């Protein structure tokens, strides 16, 4: 049976939810993230937030700590009130405000990466400074609530749309590699990579809608990049995988087929600049496993944790 997992320090059963996905455009800024700030993004949209903020610490069991909130996949099903001290930057399909609160001012027209949108900032009754930028053509809203007027404004100012995100992942599966390959030798992954971009598209969650995925693509859900020793450790773990892909899940326990696009694309680079690509598929019923174009490996729960935990997204996996 499928075992839904949440990639975080809390392990629990979750409710699966899938939403329609948006598009991407050209970048607004070419500058690097400010000192001690970092870039976070989803679906081709990127923002900059303070480096110490958590990721997806929101909703059920959320703490009072500041957090960026972007695509999270399956989520825990419970209610946790939002503290008036909570600072948030949320990238979502719709405006996200505290229960019973709506911004009531008149928004201004803005342009973000060539896309028309609207923007509003005002103070909430609880004292926090809130604002949003809505971009209808991208089906995306950035909602921000912080304890500082300048911080709220600064985060809203950083919204941009990109074709390739800060971690080297194409913003849409149609721009991403369409097949794995490039690994030299007999290993599954390159032996001594200098970096690897981990790009999560979640293709296995759409295994019953192949035509739509092929036509419209899947925007990037979340990503991260490893370099140096961390990249080599991930490659080493992949190279220890058993040969051959995972077994198909019996039809009596899984109603879908093969994923129209892999759940995760791993993009390695070596010292000479040569690139190689691995596909990792695990949420569908068929053709699961790791594929480098010439060889296949078996995905296990332990190996999946190594790949997925830094993404802070939920996912489904069958142990069969």
C-alpha positions as CSV (number, residue, x, y, z in Angstrom):
1,X,0.0,0.0,0.0
2,X,1.1,3.6,-0.5
3,X,2.7,5.2,2.6
4,X,2.3,9.0,2.5
5,X,5.3,10.7,4.0
6,X,6.1,14.2,5.0
7,X,9.7,15.2,4.5
8,X,10.4,16.9,7.8
9,X,11.3,16.1,11.4
10,X,7.7,15.1,12.1
11,X,6.6,11.8,10.6
12,X,2.9,11.2,10.4
13,X,0.1,10.0,8.1
14,X,-1.1,12.8,5.9
15,X,-3.9,13.7,3.5
16,X,-2.9,13.9,-0.1
17,X,-3.9,17.0,-2.1
18,X,-3.2,18.0,-5.7
19,X,-3.7,21.4,-7.2
20,X,-3.6,22.9,-10.7
21,X,-0.1,24.3,-11.6
22,X,0.9,27.6,-13.0
23,X,3.4,29.0,-15.5
24,X,6.7,30.8,-15.4
25,X,8.3,33.8,-17.2
26,X,11.6,35.8,-17.4
27,X,13.5,37.0,-14.4
28,X,13.0,40.5,-12.9
29,X,16.4,40.7,-11.1
30,X,19.7,39.2,-11.9
31,X,21.3,40.0,-8.5
32,X,22.2,37.4,-5.9
33,X,20.4,37.1,-2.7
34,X,21.3,39.9,-0.1
35,X,23.8,38.9,2.6
36,X,22.2,36.5,5.1
37,X,19.1,36.2,3.0
38,X,18.3,33.2,0.8
39,X,16.2,32.5,-2.3
40,X,13.1,30.3,-2.1
41,X,10.7,29.4,-4.9
42,X,8.1,27.2,-6.5
43,X,6.5,27.0,-10.0
44,X,8.9,29.4,-11.5
45,X,8.4,32.1,-8.9
46,X,11.2,33.1,-6.5
47,X,11.5,35.4,-3.5
48,X,14.2,36.3,-1.0
49,X,13.7,35.7,2.7
50,X,15.9,36.0,5.8
51,X,18.4,33.0,5.9
52,X,17.3,31.8,9.3
53,X,13.6,31.3,8.4
54,X,12.2,27.8,8.4
55,X,10.5,26.2,5.4
56,X,6.9,25.1,5.4
57,X,6.4,25.6,9.1
58,X,2.8,26.5,8.6
59,X,-0.7,25.0,9.2
60,X,-1.0,21.9,11.4
61,X,1.4,21.9,14.3
62,X,3.2,25.0,13.2
63,X,5.5,26.8,15.6
64,X,5.8,30.6,16.2
65,X,9.0,30.6,14.2
66,X,9.2,32.6,11.0
67,X,8.8,30.6,7.8
68,X,8.7,30.7,4.1
69,X,5.8,28.6,2.8
70,X,5.8,27.2,-0.7
71,X,4.6,24.0,-2.3
72,X,4.3,21.4,0.5
73,X,2.5,18.5,-1.1
74,X,0.5,16.3,1.4
75,X,-0.1,18.1,4.7
76,X,-1.1,17.1,8.2
77,X,-4.8,17.4,8.9
78,X,-5.4,19.4,12.0
79,X,-5.9,23.0,13.1
80,X,-3.3,25.1,14.8
81,X,-4.0,28.8,15.4
82,X,-1.5,31.3,13.9
83,X,0.3,33.3,16.5
84,X,0.3,37.2,16.1
85,X,4.1,36.9,16.4
86,X,4.4,34.5,13.4
87,X,6.2,35.9,10.4
88,X,5.4,34.4,7.0
89,X,6.1,34.7,3.3
90,X,3.6,32.4,1.4
91,X,3.7,31.5,-2.3
92,X,0.4,30.0,-3.2
93,X,-2.5,29.9,-5.6
94,X,-4.6,32.4,-3.6
95,X,-4.2,35.0,-0.9
96,X,-3.5,33.5,2.5
97,X,-4.6,35.6,5.5
98,X,-5.3,34.7,9.1
99,X,-8.7,33.4,10.0
100,X,-11.3,36.3,10.0
101,X,-8.8,38.8,8.5
102,X,-8.9,40.3,5.0
103,X,-6.9,43.2,3.6
104,X,-9.4,46.0,2.8
105,X,-7.3,48.7,1.0
106,X,-7.2,49.5,-2.6
107,X,-4.4,47.6,-4.4
108,X,-2.0,49.2,-6.8
109,X,-1.2,47.9,-10.3
110,X,2.3,46.5,-10.6
111,X,4.4,44.5,-13.2
112,X,6.5,41.6,-12.1
113,X,8.9,40.1,-14.7
114,X,6.7,41.5,-17.4
115,X,3.5,40.2,-15.9
116,X,0.6,42.4,-14.7
117,X,-0.4,42.1,-11.1
118,X,-1.7,44.0,-8.1
119,X,-0.1,44.9,-4.8
120,X,-1.4,46.0,-1.4
121,X,0.3,46.6,2.0
122,X,-1.4,47.5,5.3
123,X,-1.2,46.8,9.0
124,X,-3.2,44.0,10.6
125,X,-5.3,44.4,13.8
126,X,-2.7,42.1,15.6
127,X,0.0,44.6,14.8
128,X,1.8,42.8,12.0
129,X,2.6,44.4,8.7
130,X,0.9,42.5,5.9
131,X,0.9,42.6,2.1
132,X,0.4,40.7,-1.1
133,X,1.3,40.7,-4.7
134,X,-1.2,38.9,-7.0
135,X,-0.1,37.8,-10.5
136,X,-3.2,36.2,-12.2
137,X,-1.5,35.0,-15.3
138,X,0.8,32.9,-13.2
139,X,-2.0,31.7,-10.9
140,X,0.2,32.9,-8.0
141,X,-0.1,35.1,-4.9
142,X,2.8,36.1,-2.6
143,X,1.4,36.9,0.8
144,X,3.6,38.3,3.5
145,X,3.1,39.0,7.2
146,X,6.0,40.2,9.4
147,X,6.7,42.3,12.5
148,X,8.5,44.9,10.5
149,X,7.0,47.2,7.8
150,X,10.4,47.4,6.0
151,X,10.8,43.6,6.0
152,X,7.4,43.0,4.6
153,X,8.1,45.5,1.8
154,X,11.5,44.1,1.1
155,X,10.2,40.5,0.7
156,X,7.3,41.7,-1.6
157,X,9.9,43.6,-3.7
158,X,11.9,40.4,-4.4
159,X,9.2,38.5,-6.2
160,X,10.3,37.4,-9.7
161,X,9.6,34.7,-12.3
162,X,12.4,32.7,-13.8
163,X,13.0,30.0,-16.5
164,X,15.7,28.3,-14.4
165,X,15.6,28.6,-10.7
166,X,18.4,29.5,-8.3
167,X,19.3,25.8,-7.9
168,X,19.6,25.2,-11.6
169,X,16.2,23.5,-12.1
170,X,14.1,24.4,-15.1
171,X,10.8,26.0,-14.0
172,X,8.7,23.7,-16.2
173,X,9.0,20.0,-17.1
174,X,8.7,20.9,-20.7
175,X,12.0,22.8,-20.4
176,X,13.6,20.1,-18.3
177,X,15.4,17.0,-19.6
178,X,13.1,14.6,-21.4
179,X,15.3,11.6,-20.8
180,X,18.1,10.6,-18.4
181,X,21.7,10.1,-19.5
182,X,25.2,11.3,-19.5
183,X,26.7,9.1,-16.8
184,X,30.0,7.5,-17.9
185,X,31.1,4.1,-16.7
186,X,29.2,1.4,-15.0
187,X,27.8,3.3,-12.0
188,X,24.3,4.6,-11.6
189,X,25.4,8.2,-10.6
190,X,28.7,10.0,-11.4
191,X,31.4,9.0,-8.9
192,X,32.8,12.5,-8.1
193,X,30.3,15.2,-9.0
194,X,31.0,18.8,-7.9
195,X,27.3,19.6,-7.6
196,X,23.8,18.2,-8.0
197,X,20.5,20.0,-8.5
198,X,17.6,18.1,-7.0
199,X,14.4,19.1,-8.9
200,X,11.1,18.0,-7.6
201,X,8.2,17.9,-10.2
202,X,6.0,15.3,-8.5
203,X,5.1,13.6,-11.8
204,X,4.0,10.4,-10.1
205,X,1.1,12.2,-8.5
206,X,-0.3,12.8,-12.0
207,X,0.0,9.3,-13.5
208,X,-3.7,9.3,-14.5
209,X,-3.4,12.5,-16.6
210,X,-0.5,11.9,-19.0
211,X,-2.0,13.9,-21.9
212,X,-2.5,17.0,-19.8
213,X,1.0,16.8,-18.4
214,X,2.5,16.4,-21.8
215,X,0.6,19.4,-23.1
216,X,0.9,21.8,-20.2
217,X,3.9,20.5,-18.4
218,X,4.5,20.3,-14.6
219,X,6.0,23.4,-13.0
220,X,8.8,22.9,-10.5
221,X,7.5,22.2,-7.0
222,X,10.7,22.6,-5.0
223,X,14.4,22.3,-5.4
224,X,17.8,22.4,-3.7
225,X,21.4,22.1,-4.7
226,X,24.3,20.2,-3.1
227,X,28.0,20.8,-3.8
228,X,31.3,19.3,-2.8
229,X,31.2,16.5,-0.2
230,X,27.4,16.6,0.1
231,X,27.0,16.0,-3.6
232,X,29.5,13.1,-3.5
233,X,27.7,11.6,-0.5
234,X,24.3,11.6,-2.4
235,X,26.0,10.1,-5.5
236,X,27.6,7.4,-3.3
237,X,24.2,6.5,-1.8
238,X,22.7,6.2,-5.2
239,X,25.5,4.0,-6.4
240,X,24.8,1.6,-3.5
241,X,21.2,1.0,-4.8
242,X,20.3,-2.5,-5.9
243,X,20.4,-2.9,-9.7
244,X,17.0,-2.9,-11.4
245,X,14.0,-0.8,-10.8
246,X,11.2,-1.3,-8.2
247,X,8.4,-3.8,-8.7
248,X,5.1,-2.5,-10.0
249,X,2.4,-2.1,-7.4
250,X,-0.4,-4.6,-7.8
251,X,-3.5,-3.3,-9.5
252,X,-5.5,-4.3,-6.4
253,X,-3.5,-1.8,-4.4
254,X,-2.9,1.0,-6.9
255,X,-5.3,2.5,-9.5
256,X,-2.8,4.5,-11.6
257,X,-0.2,3.6,-14.2
258,X,3.3,4.9,-15.1
259,X,4.2,8.5,-14.2
260,X,4.1,10.9,-17.2
261,X,7.2,12.6,-15.9
262,X,9.6,11.6,-13.0
263,X,8.9,12.8,-9.5
264,X,12.5,14.0,-9.1
265,X,15.2,14.9,-11.7
266,X,18.8,14.9,-10.4
267,X,21.2,17.0,-12.5
268,X,24.8,16.3,-11.8
269,X,27.9,18.3,-12.9
270,X,31.5,17.1,-12.7
271,X,34.8,18.9,-12.6
272,X,35.1,19.2,-16.4
273,X,31.6,20.7,-16.6
274,X,30.0,17.6,-18.1
275,X,26.4,17.1,-17.0
276,X,24.4,14.0,-16.4
277,X,20.8,13.4,-15.5
278,X,19.0,10.8,-13.4
279,X,15.2,10.3,-13.1
280,X,13.7,9.2,-9.8
281,X,10.1,7.9,-9.9
282,X,8.3,6.5,-6.8
283,X,4.7,7.9,-6.5
284,X,3.2,6.0,-9.5
285,X,2.1,2.4,-9.8
286,X,4.5,1.3,-12.6
287,X,8.0,1.9,-13.8
288,X,9.3,3.1,-10.5
289,X,12.9,3.4,-9.5
290,X,16.1,5.3,-10.5
291,X,17.0,5.6,-14.2
292,X,20.2,7.0,-15.7
293,X,19.3,6.1,-19.3
294,X,21.6,3.0,-19.4
295,X,21.0,1.4,-16.0
296,X,18.3,1.3,-13.4
297,X,18.4,1.2,-9.6
298,X,15.9,0.4,-6.9
299,X,14.6,3.2,-4.7
300,X,14.2,2.4,-1.0
301,X,12.6,4.4,1.8
302,X,16.0,5.2,3.3
303,X,17.4,6.5,0.0
304,X,14.2,8.4,-0.7
305,X,14.6,10.2,2.6
306,X,18.1,11.3,1.7
307,X,16.7,12.8,-1.6
308,X,13.4,14.2,-0.3
309,X,14.0,15.6,3.3
310,X,15.8,18.8,2.2
311,X,12.8,19.7,0.0
312,X,10.4,19.9,2.9
313,X,7.5,18.5,0.8
314,X,5.1,15.6,1.4
315,X,5.1,12.6,-0.8
316,X,3.6,9.2,-1.3
317,X,5.6,6.0,-1.5
318,X,4.7,2.3,-1.7
319,X,7.1,-0.1,0.1
320,X,6.2,-2.9,-2.4
